[in-house]
């Protein structure tokens, strides 16, 4: 299986939930576990400490760049923590669930959208609205 875990932290529960729901609605992730955490880190030469909300997203490997991009768009930090781990092994029905909830629906939707685009261009060509390239 080609499944991954993406880990990111957020400054509030609301932002963590909003990001998780967005990625779930877009079918880029199959699930998300949200956990309260206390973080210590160096930022601009100082040690910082703050409460955060950690999210573990379950996803298909091929969507990592899309997920990273969406997290960056939704995140409040200048340099958000976004880390990906590949699942070397796991309970096969769980891994299949990740694929069933992400890859298959997204690929089906993308094929459908490409088909609509093709039909629209074909119709325009037949009506003489655009010239053949």
RADALIN-V30523 format. One record per residue. N is the residue number from 1. OMEGA is omega in whole degrees, -180 to 180 (999 if undefined). Layout:
n = {N	N}
omega = {OMEGA	OMEGA}
This chain:
n = {1	2	3	4	5	6	7	8	9	10	11	12	13	14	15	16	17	18	19	20	21	22	23	24	25	26	27	28	29	30	31	32	33	34	35	36	37	38	39	40	41	42	43	44	45	46	47	48	49	50	51	52	53	54	55	56	57	58	59	60	61	62	63	64	65	66	67	68	69	70	71	72	73	74	75	76	77	78	79	80	81	82	83	84	85	86	87	88	89	90	91	92	93	94	95	96	97	98	99	100	101	102	103	104	105	106	107	108	109	110	111	112	113	114	115	116	117	118	119	120	121	122	123	124	125	126	127	128	129	130	131	132	133}
omega = {-176	-175	-178	169	175	-178	176	178	-176	-176	180	176	-179	-180	177	180	180	-180	179	180	179	-179	176	180	179	179	176	176	179	-178	179	175	-178	-175	176	-177	173	-176	171	-178	175	177	179	174	-179	174	-180	175	178	173	179	176	-180	178	175	-180	174	-174	176	-173	-176	-179	-174	-176	178	-180	178	-180	-180	179	179	179	-174	-171	180	-179	175	180	-178	176	177	-177	-179	173	174	176	180	-178	179	179	-171	177	177	179	176	178	179	180	-179	-176	-178	-173	-175	179	-178	180	178	179	-180	176	179	179	178	178	178	180	179	-180	179	179	179	179	179	178	-180	179	178	-178	179	180	176	178	999}
